[in-house]
């Protein structure tokens, strides 16, 4: 349950003004640096991870993956361990993300480490949280919005006619809200999710159907489709068609041009994911159907 943070005493007593900005904090706020460094130390020394392999091998592997080199002159100290536990700024976020990924990759069960990290990020007002898959960090999203996307993914996963819509939508979500956002991939995966979910409804006999060809099919035969939302009889699929067209025409990086390809912005990519989640839900649930 999300609760409103308790104002500090000086603010409640009228002794000081409330901070202009008290979260969510992007990158690495100073008040979170030391606690996260301590968490990295705790996570690397957990018995579960120590039982898996030599500690130095674990730390060396993570450093290599992050392209982090230990400084010279660390006499008497484990160089890779020191490098990871003394990272700061965005490097520290990368280390936390990589440690989480390593634990999941090696199937190391360490719930106490996850609990501590989640609590730290929550209490510090971080813009990031532990992903539900536990394999990294992702940006925080309003629970209702996140749950809507999660529901679409779950429903698509158990609908055979939806093809790989669930996988594409999950990939789009991660590319849009993960620690290292990739707007172009997020937008592309969002389109693929809709194409997979809509294929059997709009163009079941076209093995090479795209969102563009589906829009052409709809334009030529709008009367053949229905939607649960009441709409004018001359265009019963208007809401879904408009959303599909907005998604298709909004992808700026789909084709190259003489003037140069324009990559999608992160805001556009995230909007595309939520638009796609709605469309996937409509097609999977039968809210949009062929009459």
C-alpha positions in Angstrom: 0.0 0.0 0.0 1.3 3.4 -0.9 1.0 6.1 1.8 1.7 9.8 1.8 5.1 10.5 3.4 4.9 12.1 6.8 6.1 15.7 6.7 9.2 16.3 8.8 8.7 17.9 12.2 10.2 21.3 11.3 7.6 21.7 8.6 4.7 20.5 10.8 5.8 23.0 13.4 6.1 25.9 11.0 9.8 26.2 11.6 10.8 25.6 8.0 9.2 25.4 4.6 8.6 22.0 2.9 11.4 21.1 0.5 10.7 22.2 -3.0 11.7 18.7 -4.2 11.5 15.7 -2.0 11.3 12.9 -4.6 11.1 10.9 -6.7 14.9 11.4 -7.0 16.4 10.5 -10.3 20.0 9.4 -10.7 21.7 9.1 -7.3 20.8 11.6 -4.5 23.4 12.1 -1.9 21.3 10.7 0.9 21.0 7.3 -0.8 24.6 6.8 -1.9 26.0 5.4 1.4 23.0 3.1 2.1 23.1 1.7 -1.4 26.9 1.1 -1.1 26.2 -0.8 2.1 23.5 -2.8 0.3 26.0 -3.8 -2.4 28.4 -5.0 0.3 25.6 -7.0 2.0 24.4 -8.5 -1.3 27.9 -9.6 -2.4 28.7 -11.2 0.9 25.4 -13.1 1.3 25.9 -16.7 2.1 23.7 -17.8 -0.8 26.0 -16.1 -3.3 29.1 -17.2 -1.5 27.9 -20.8 -1.8 27.5 -20.5 -5.5 31.1 -19.7 -6.5 34.2 -17.9 -5.5 33.4 -14.4 -4.3 36.2 -12.8 -6.4 34.9 -14.5 -9.5 31.5 -13.1 -8.9 32.8 -9.6 -8.3 35.2 -9.8 -11.3 32.4 -10.9 -13.6 30.2 -8.0 -12.6 33.0 -5.5 -13.0 33.8 -6.9 -16.4 30.2 -6.7 -17.5 30.0 -3.1 -16.4 33.4 -2.3 -17.9 34.6 -1.1 -14.5 38.3 -1.3 -13.8 39.7 -1.4 -10.2 42.1 1.5 -9.4 45.8 0.8 -8.9 47.3 0.6 -5.4 44.6 -1.3 -3.5 47.1 -3.2 -1.4 45.6 -5.7 0.9 42.1 -5.2 -0.5 40.0 -7.3 -3.0 40.1 -4.9 -6.0 36.9 -6.0 -7.6 34.9 -6.0 -4.4 36.3 -2.5 -3.5 35.3 -1.2 -7.0 31.7 -2.4 -6.7 31.2 -1.2 -3.1 32.7 2.2 -3.7 30.8 3.1 -6.9 28.7 6.2 -6.8 26.4 8.3 -9.0 24.8 6.5 -11.9 27.6 3.9 -11.7 26.2 2.8 -8.3 22.7 2.3 -9.9 24.4 0.2 -12.6 26.1 -1.9 -10.0 22.9 -2.5 -8.1 21.1 -3.4 -11.3 23.9 -5.8 -12.3 24.0 -7.5 -8.9 20.3 -8.2 -9.1 20.6 -9.6 -12.6 23.5 -11.8 -11.6 21.6 -13.3 -8.7 18.6 -14.2 -10.8 20.9 -15.5 -13.6 22.6 -17.8 -11.1 19.3 -18.7 -9.5 20.5 -17.4 -6.1 17.5 -17.1 -3.7 18.2 -14.1 -1.5 14.8 -12.6 -0.4 16.3 -10.6 2.6 18.6 -8.7 0.2 15.6 -7.9 -2.0 13.6 -6.8 1.0 16.4 -4.5 2.2 16.9 -2.9 -1.2 13.2 -2.3 -1.8 12.9 -0.7 1.6 15.9 1.6 0.9 14.5 2.8 -2.5 11.1 3.3 -1.0 12.2 5.3 2.0 14.7 7.4 0.0 12.1 8.5 -2.5 14.1 7.0 -5.4 12.6 7.1 -8.9 13.6 3.5 -9.2 12.3 0.2 -7.8 13.2 -3.4 -8.0 11.5 -5.0 -11.0 8.9 -7.6 -10.3 11.2 -10.2 -12.0 13.8 -9.2 -9.4 16.5 -9.1 -12.1 17.1 -5.4 -12.1 15.9 -1.9 -11.5 13.0 -0.1 -13.3 11.4 3.3 -13.0 8.4 3.6 -10.7 5.0 3.9 -12.3 1.6 4.6 -10.8 0.4 1.3 -9.5 -2.9 1.5 -11.4 -1.1 2.1 -14.7 1.4 -0.7 -14.0 -1.4 -3.1 -13.1 -3.3 -2.4 -16.3 -0.3 -3.3 -18.4 0.4 -6.3 -16.3 -3.2 -7.5 -16.8 -3.0 -7.1 -20.5 0.2 -9.2 -20.5 -1.3 -11.9 -18.4 -4.5 -12.1 -20.5 -2.5 -12.2 -23.7 -0.2 -15.0 -22.4 -3.2 -17.4 -22.0 -4.9 -16.5 -25.3 -3.6 -18.8 -28.0 -5.0 -16.4 -30.7 -2.8 -13.6 -29.4 0.4 -15.2 -30.6 3.4 -13.6 -29.0 1.6 -10.4 -27.9 2.4 -11.0 -24.2 6.1 -11.3 -24.9 6.3 -8.2 -27.1 4.3 -6.2 -24.6 6.5 -7.3 -21.7 9.6 -6.4 -23.8 8.1 -3.0 -24.6 7.4 -2.3 -20.9 11.0 -3.2 -19.9 12.5 -1.1 -22.7 10.3 1.9 -21.7 10.7 1.7 -17.9 13.8 -0.3 -17.2 17.1 1.1 -15.9 18.4 1.8 -19.4 15.4 2.9 -21.5 15.4 2.2 -25.2 12.6 4.3 -26.7 12.9 2.9 -30.3 12.8 -0.7 -29.1 9.9 0.1 -26.7 7.8 1.6 -29.5 8.7 -1.2 -32.0 7.8 -3.9 -29.4 4.5 -2.1 -28.7 3.5 -2.2 -32.3 4.5 -5.9 -32.6 2.3 -6.6 -29.5 -0.8 -5.1 -31.2 0.0 -6.8 -34.5 0.1 -10.2 -32.7 -3.1 -9.6 -30.8 -5.0 -8.2 -33.8 -3.8 -10.6 -36.4 -6.5 -13.3 -36.2 -9.2 -10.7 -35.9 -8.2 -8.3 -38.7 -6.1 -10.2 -41.2 -6.0 -13.9 -40.3 -5.2 -15.0 -43.9 -2.2 -12.7 -44.3 0.9 -14.2 -42.8 2.8 -11.0 -43.4 0.3 -8.7 -41.9 1.5 -5.5 -40.3 -0.3 -2.8 -38.4 -0.3 -0.8 -41.6 -1.9 -3.5 -43.7 -4.4 -4.1 -40.9 -5.4 -0.4 -41.0 -5.9 -0.8 -44.8 -8.1 -3.8 -44.2 -10.2 -2.0 -41.7 -10.5 1.1 -43.9 -11.9 -1.0 -46.7 -14.4 -3.0 -44.6 -15.2 -1.1 -41.4 -18.7 -2.6 -41.4 -17.2 -6.1 -40.8 -16.0 -5.2 -37.4 -17.6 -4.5 -34.0 -16.4 -2.9 -30.8 -18.0 -3.1 -27.3 -18.0 0.7 -27.0 -21.2 2.2 -28.6 -20.1 4.0 -31.8 -21.8 5.5 -34.9 -23.2 2.7 -37.2 -21.2 3.9 -40.2 -17.9 3.2 -38.4 -18.3 0.7 -35.6 -14.6 0.2 -35.1 -13.7 3.9 -35.0 -12.1 4.0 -31.5 -9.8 1.1 -32.1 -8.9 2.3 -35.6 -8.0 5.7 -34.3 -5.7 4.3 -31.6 -4.1 1.8 -34.1 -3.5 4.7 -36.5 -2.0 6.9 -33.8 0.4 4.1 -32.8 1.4 3.3 -36.4 1.9 6.9 -37.6 3.6 8.0 -34.5 6.6 5.7 -35.0 9.2 8.1 -36.3 12.1 5.7 -36.6 10.3 3.1 -38.8 11.8 4.3 -42.0 14.9 6.2 -43.0 14.6 9.5 -44.9 16.8 11.9 -46.7 16.3 14.4 -43.9 17.5 11.8 -41.3 15.7 9.4 -39.1 14.1 10.8 -36.0 14.2 8.4 -33.0 11.2 8.2 -30.7 11.3 10.2 -27.5 11.0 8.4 -24.2 7.6 10.1 -23.6 6.3 8.9 -26.9 7.6 5.4 -26.4 6.0 5.1 -23.0 2.7 6.4 -24.4 2.9 3.8 -27.1 3.2 1.0 -24.5 0.1 2.1 -22.7 -1.8 2.5 -26.0 -0.7 -0.9 -27.1 -1.7 -2.4 -23.7 -5.3 -1.1 -24.2 -5.5 -2.4 -27.8 -4.0 -5.8 -26.8 -6.7 -6.1 -24.1 -9.5 -5.2 -26.5 -8.5 -7.8 -29.1 -7.7 -10.5 -26.6 -11.0 -10.0 -24.6 -13.1 -9.9 -27.8 -14.1 -6.2 -27.2 -13.0 -5.8 -30.9 -14.2 -8.6 -33.1 -15.1 -9.4 -36.7 -18.9 -9.5 -37.2 
